[in-house]
Amino acid sequence: MAEYKSKYSRLSFYVNGERKQFSQGRYSTEDKAEIAVLDALTDAQKAEQAEPKAAPAPKAQAQTEEKAAEKPAPKRKPAATSKSTKPKTSAK
């Protein structure tokens, strides 16, 4: 059985002139003709293929953390201070 997902909850497509439709963004079938049409649709993905695409993100994040650990943080500049040491006098 092949299961497909779509970001469109009611995506429709035709197989041999017959209209088929996703329900709540999912469609399951064992029909080889329907599977061939679904594989060609850009708005439908096999459910098994849709899940692993999210997995590489943590690996990429781990690599960035390793790179960050290798480089020390840049030194901060001292805070800007007022160069005026004279006390303010009020104008009378």
N, C-alpha and C positions, 0 to 999 in steps of 0.2 A: 504494500500500500504506500502510495506517495502522498505526502501532506505538503501543502503550499501555504505561504503567508503572503499577505498584501497589506500595504498601508491603507488601501481603500477597502472599507468594510463591505461594500457591495459590488466589487469589481465583476464585470460581466465579460464573457468571451463566447465565441461560437466554435463548435466542433461538428463538422459535417452538416452545417446548416441549423443545428440545434443550439439554442441559447443556454449557457451554463452561467452560474453566478456564485461568487464567494459569499459566505455568511459570516459576519463579524470578523472579516479579514482572514478567514481560513477556508481551505478547500481540500478535501480528501478524495482520492480516486485510485482505482486499480486499472482503469481503462487506458490502454497504450496510446490511443488516439488523443485522449484528453491530456495525458502526460506530455506528449510531443508538442501540443499547442501551448501548454503551460510553461514548458521549458523555453519556448520561444518568446514568451511574454516578458517584457522588461519590468512590468509592475508586479510580477509574482516571483517569489523565490521559494525554493524547497525549504521546508522548516529545518532540516538538519544543517543546511548551508547558512541559514540566517543566524543561528546561535554562535558558531565559532568566530564570526567576524568581530564580535565584541571582545573576545579573549585577548587579542594582541595588545590592546590598550594598556593593561597593567604591566606587560613586559616592557613596553616603550617607556612607561613611567619609571620603572625600576632602572632602566639604562640612564635616564636623565638624573636620577638620584645618585647613581654611581659617579657620573660626570661632575655633579655638583660637589660630591665629597672629595674629588680629586683636586679641584681648584679652591684655594682659600678665598674667603670673601674679601672684596676690595676694602682698603682702609678708608675710613670716613674722614671727611674734611672737618676741621674744627668749626664750631658754630661761630657765626659772624657776631662780633661784639661792637658796641659803640666806641668809637675812638675818642670821643669827647670826655675828658676827665674833669672839666670845669663844672661846678655846680650851676644849675640853672638859676638865673636871677630874674625876679619878677620886675617888670617895667612899671615904674611909678609915675 
